[in-house]
Amino acid sequence: MGRDRQAGCRLHRRALPLLLAGIGGCTHVAPVPVHLEARIAGQAARTFDAPAAERDAALLAPGAQAGRIDRLTLFAALLASDPRVAEARAALETARRDARSARKVGSPTLTLSSEYANDPSTSSPWLLGGGVDLPLDIGGRRGARLARADLGVIAARYDLAEVAWADRMALVRALADHLIARRQAELGTAIVAMRDRQLAVLEQRVARGETAGLDLFPYRAQRAQAARALEDAQRRAQQARIAMAGVLGLPATALDGLDVAWDGFDAASTDAPALSPSVMARAVAGRADVLKAIVAYDQAEADLRGELARQYPAVSLGPGYTWERGLVKLPFAINLAVPSFDLNRAAIRAAEARRAQAGAAIETTLAQAQAAIESARAERAAASAALDRVRRTELPQTAAVARRADAQLAKGTAGRADWAGAQIAALEARLAEIDALARLRAADAALEDALRQPLEGPETMIDRNRLVAVLEKQP
């Protein structure tokens, strides 16, 4: 009896150091406080690294033209510096770590017990024991948990792709707005200068008494309107550049003096891109939002499988050790966590409803994607027709009138005021062409956004595998 008591005491003396060693082996993570002032200062000091952006662009599309800043270069810079992309990339890493964590076996439960009995007839008044509850992580519950975790990684990848694409479209639209506004400002400057020349001639007529002063009012109003249009164009050009910097996560001054190339921007084709039904079907099937809706349905299906598995008891094993007043006992238990009294039917019905909702969401996403493509195609056709009409009718007509006015002025058969009016009409026709071009570029952007793919330019040369590696920061 004394030997048993000594053995029990030795076992407990050994167990305590092991328990303390396990506690000492826990992972410790140092706190990382947020220093807001330092982050604000760092954000304000960021600059556009053109050489790094060009290297990243060459990595994405080895066959693209190098040595210049274009849409491909800006997209490469976006992947490197856009804070929203960085946030989505961090969410993907979180999902991956959650998936790895989901594969860990459920934590066992250790129970230590003791009892004192004031009984002189026993060799020892103490009862010491311990037991472990080991859950069996098997079957449908584990499968459903792992499936949902793995699907969470896929959903995070699609979220990252959607964020990158949305910011790419914001960058392209801002660049197009900037280029349009610059052209509008150039024409607006020429129109204002011509209005000033026209007014100067008319004011001389008033000074000579050839016309009444009130006759100048419409011309002055037109000059003021042209000046306001010029100021609006200059403001839009500045706001578009600020928007570009914001998408890239840079301060507004980071892009000052930067010229971005867009080959063929002014000579935009009015021909509709070839989009067969099969091409559009593939585009819809490849959209990240459609694929994420399917992932959400698969997650709902995994949740349903998990609830079905919870109809049955969860099993855990309970081996133990007891030293009872000199007597060693080795108990063993099988624990069953039984389901609710309705055999989990309510939770199963709720999971079925969520799966049906996820299925309906797929149909909604598909309908929205198809509608976006059809709407963008119709708007592009209308914008193409409007630009073609301006180029075929208004521009040639006003240009011909301006040339005749030049000839008549040279011969002395036309006054400078009338000549200036003809030149202003030609400039305003070119401004109408720029407005029609802006509409066409906006329609192109909407169509690209609906298809989730660039239609022209250097970005069409991006290698898909390289893009995935850069986007997800894979080695």
SVG drawing of the C-alpha trace seen along z (x, -y; Angstrom):
<svg xmlns="http://www.w3.org/2000/svg" viewBox="-38 -107 52 109">
<polyline fill="none" stroke="black" stroke-width="0.4" points="0.0,0.0 2.8,-2.4 4.5,-1.6 1.3,-2.5 1.1,-5.8 4.7,-6.6 4.1,-5.7 1.1,-8.0 2.9,-10.9 5.8,-10.4 3.4,-10.4 1.8,-13.7 5.3,-15.2 6.2,-14.4 2.9,-15.6 3.2,-19.1 6.5,-19.9 5.1,-18.6 2.1,-20.8 4.2,-23.8 6.5,-23.0 3.5,-22.9 2.3,-26.3 5.9,-27.7 5.9,-26.4 2.9,-28.6 3.4,-31.1 3.8,-34.7 3.0,-37.5 4.3,-41.0 1.8,-43.8 1.8,-46.0 0.3,-49.4 -0.9,-51.7 1.0,-55.0 -1.5,-57.2 0.8,-60.2 3.6,-58.2 1.3,-56.5 -0.2,-59.8 3.3,-61.3 4.4,-58.2 1.4,-58.4 2.0,-62.0 5.6,-61.3 5.0,-58.5 6.0,-59.0 5.4,-57.2 8.3,-54.9 8.4,-54.8 11.3,-52.4 9.8,-49.9 6.5,-50.1 8.1,-49.5 9.9,-46.4 6.6,-45.1 4.9,-45.8 7.6,-43.8 7.1,-40.9 3.3,-40.9 3.6,-41.2 7.1,-40.4 6.0,-41.1 4.7,-44.6 6.6,-47.8 9.0,-48.8 10.4,-52.1 7.2,-54.2 4.4,-54.9 1.1,-53.5 -2.0,-51.8 0.0,-48.5 2.6,-50.4 -0.1,-52.0 -1.8,-48.7 1.5,-47.2 1.9,-50.1 -1.6,-49.6 -0.9,-46.0 2.1,-47.1 0.8,-50.2 -3.0,-50.2 -4.0,-49.9 -7.3,-48.2 -5.4,-45.5 -3.1,-45.1 -6.1,-44.8 -7.7,-42.1 -4.4,-40.3 -4.2,-40.3 -7.7,-38.9 -6.6,-36.1 -3.7,-35.2 -6.1,-35.2 -8.4,-32.8 -5.4,-30.5 -4.4,-30.5 -7.9,-29.9 -8.0,-26.9 -4.8,-25.5 -6.2,-26.0 -9.4,-24.2 -7.4,-21.0 -6.2,-20.9 -7.8,-18.2 -10.2,-19.5 -8.6,-20.5 -8.7,-17.8 -10.0,-18.6 -7.9,-17.8 -9.6,-17.4 -7.7,-17.1 -9.5,-16.1 -8.7,-15.5 -10.7,-14.4 -9.9,-14.3 -11.7,-11.8 -11.2,-11.8 -11.4,-8.0 -8.9,-6.5 -9.6,-3.0 -8.0,-3.9 -4.2,-3.9 -4.5,-7.5 -7.2,-10.1 -6.5,-11.4 -7.9,-10.6 -6.1,-12.0 -7.1,-11.6 -7.2,-13.0 -9.0,-12.4 -8.8,-13.5 -11.6,-14.1 -10.5,-13.4 -13.0,-14.4 -13.0,-12.3 -12.8,-14.8 -14.1,-12.5 -17.0,-12.1 -19.4,-14.7 -18.7,-17.4 -15.0,-17.5 -15.6,-17.3 -18.1,-20.2 -15.7,-22.3 -12.8,-21.7 -14.9,-22.2 -16.1,-25.6 -12.6,-26.7 -11.2,-25.7 -14.0,-27.5 -13.3,-30.6 -9.8,-30.7 -11.3,-30.5 -13.8,-33.3 -11.0,-35.5 -9.1,-35.0 -12.1,-36.1 -12.5,-39.1 -8.9,-40.0 -9.5,-39.7 -12.6,-41.9 -10.9,-44.6 -7.9,-44.7 -10.3,-44.9 -12.5,-47.5 -9.5,-49.7 -8.1,-49.1 -11.3,-50.3 -11.3,-53.4 -7.8,-54.1 -8.6,-53.7 -11.7,-55.9 -9.7,-58.6 -7.0,-58.5 -9.6,-58.8 -11.2,-61.7 -7.9,-63.4 -7.0,-63.1 -10.4,-64.2 -10.4,-67.2 -6.9,-68.2 -8.1,-68.2 -11.2,-70.2 -9.1,-72.7 -6.8,-73.1 -9.8,-73.7 -11.4,-75.9 -8.3,-78.1 -8.4,-78.5 -12.1,-79.3 -11.7,-81.9 -8.8,-83.5 -10.9,-83.7 -13.8,-85.1 -11.5,-87.8 -10.4,-88.6 -14.0,-88.8 -15.0,-91.0 -12.0,-93.3 -13.2,-93.9 -16.8,-94.5 -15.7,-96.9 -13.8,-98.9 -17.0,-99.1 -18.9,-100.4 -16.1,-102.9 -16.5,-104.1 -20.3,-104.3 -20.9,-101.7 -23.0,-99.5 -24.8,-99.8 -23.2,-98.8 -26.1,-96.5 -25.3,-94.4 -22.2,-93.2 -24.2,-91.6 -24.7,-88.1 -21.0,-88.0 -19.9,-88.8 -22.2,-86.2 -20.8,-83.6 -17.3,-84.6 -18.2,-84.2 -19.7,-80.8 -16.6,-79.7 -14.4,-80.9 -16.5,-78.9 -16.3,-75.8 -12.5,-76.3 -12.3,-76.5 -14.5,-73.4 -12.3,-71.5 -9.1,-72.5 -10.8,-71.5 -11.8,-68.1 -8.3,-67.5 -6.9,-68.2 -9.6,-66.1 -9.0,-63.2 -5.3,-63.3 -6.1,-63.4 -8.4,-60.4 -5.6,-58.5 -3.3,-59.2 -5.9,-58.1 -6.4,-54.7 -2.7,-54.2 -2.6,-55.1 -0.4,-58.1 -0.8,-61.8 -2.3,-64.2 1.1,-65.7 2.8,-62.3 1.7,-62.3 2.4,-65.9 4.3,-66.2 3.7,-62.5 2.6,-61.9 0.8,-58.6 0.7,-57.2 -2.5,-55.9 -1.9,-55.0 -4.8,-55.7 -6.8,-57.5 -8.1,-60.2 -8.5,-57.8 -10.9,-55.6 -12.5,-53.0 -16.3,-53.3 -16.4,-49.6 -18.1,-47.4 -15.9,-44.7 -16.7,-41.2 -18.7,-39.6 -20.3,-36.3 -22.7,-34.6 -20.0,-32.1 -17.5,-34.9 -20.1,-36.6 -21.0,-33.3 -17.3,-32.7 -17.0,-36.3 -19.9,-35.9 -18.7,-32.5 -15.3,-34.0 -16.4,-37.0 -15.1,-36.9 -18.5,-38.0 -20.3,-35.1 -17.6,-32.6 -17.9,-33.9 -21.7,-33.5 -21.1,-29.8 -18.6,-29.5 -21.1,-31.0 -23.6,-28.3 -21.0,-25.6 -20.4,-27.0 -24.1,-26.8 -24.0,-23.2 -21.1,-22.4 -23.0,-24.0 -26.0,-21.8 -23.8,-18.7 -22.5,-19.8 -26.0,-20.2 -27.0,-16.8 -23.9,-15.3 -25.1,-16.9 -28.1,-14.7 -25.9,-12.0 -24.0,-12.1 -20.5,-13.5 -18.2,-10.9 -15.2,-11.6 -13.0,-9.3 -12.2,-9.8 -9.2,-7.8 -8.2,-8.7 -6.1,-7.8 -7.2,-7.7 -5.1,-7.1 -7.7,-6.3 -6.2,-5.9 -3.4,-3.7 -5.3,-2.0 -4.5,-2.8 -7.5,-2.8 -7.5,-3.4 -11.0,-4.4 -12.1,-4.8 -15.2,-6.5 -17.0,-7.1 -18.8,-10.4 -21.7,-11.2 -22.8,-14.7 -26.4,-14.0 -28.2,-16.4 -31.2,-18.5 -34.6,-17.0 -35.7,-17.7 -32.7,-15.8 -31.3,-19.1 -34.2,-19.3 -34.7,-23.1 -31.0,-23.8 -31.2,-21.6 -34.2,-23.4 -32.5,-26.7 -29.4,-25.5 -31.6,-24.3 -33.2,-27.8 -29.7,-29.4 -28.7,-27.1 -31.8,-28.0 -31.0,-31.7 -27.5,-31.2 -28.9,-29.5 -31.1,-32.4 -28.2,-34.8 -26.4,-32.9 -29.3,-33.6 -29.3,-37.3 -25.6,-37.7 -25.9,-36.0 -28.8,-38.2 -26.9,-41.4 -23.8,-40.3 -25.7,-39.7 -27.7,-42.9 -24.4,-44.9 -22.9,-43.4 -26.0,-44.1 -26.4,-47.6 -22.7,-48.4 -22.9,-47.1 -26.0,-49.2 -24.4,-52.3 -21.2,-51.7 -23.1,-51.4 -24.9,-54.7 -21.7,-56.4 -20.0,-55.1 -22.8,-56.4 -22.7,-59.8 -18.9,-60.1 -19.2,-58.9 -21.9,-61.5 -19.8,-64.4 -16.8,-63.3 -18.8,-62.8 -21.0,-65.9 -20.2,-68.6 -16.4,-68.6 -16.2,-68.7 -18.9,-71.3 -17.4,-73.7 -13.9,-73.1 -15.1,-74.0 -16.7,-77.2 -13.5,-78.1 -11.4,-77.6 -13.8,-79.8 -13.6,-82.5 -9.8,-82.4 -9.9,-82.9 -12.5,-85.7 -10.5,-87.4 -7.4,-87.2 -9.3,-88.8 -10.9,-91.4 -14.4,-90.3 -15.1,-89.2 -14.7,-91.1 -12.6,-89.9 -15.7,-89.5 -17.3,-87.1 -14.0,-85.3 -13.7,-84.8 -17.2,-83.5 -16.4,-80.8 -13.2,-79.8 -15.2,-79.6 -17.7,-77.3 -14.9,-75.0 -13.4,-74.9 -16.7,-74.2 -17.3,-71.3 -13.9,-69.9 -15.1,-70.3 -18.2,-68.3 -16.0,-65.6 -14.1,-65.5 -17.4,-65.2 -18.5,-62.3 -15.1,-60.7 -15.5,-61.0 -18.8,-59.2 -17.3,-56.5 -14.4,-56.0 -16.9,-55.8 -18.8,-53.2 -15.6,-51.2 -14.9,-51.3 -18.4,-50.1 -18.0,-47.2 -14.6,-46.2 -16.1,-46.3 -19.0,-44.1 -16.7,-41.6 -14.1,-41.8 -11.3,-42.0 -9.5,-44.7 -10.5,-45.1 -7.4,-46.8 -4.1,-48.2 -1.0,-46.8 -3.0,-45.1 -4.2,-42.5 -0.7,-41.1 -0.7,-40.3 0.2,-36.7 -2.6,-35.2 -0.3,-33.0 2.1,-35.8 -0.8,-38.1 -2.1,-35.5 1.4,-35.2 1.9,-38.9 -1.6,-39.5 -1.4,-36.9 2.3,-37.7 3.3,-34.1 7.0,-33.3"/>
</svg>
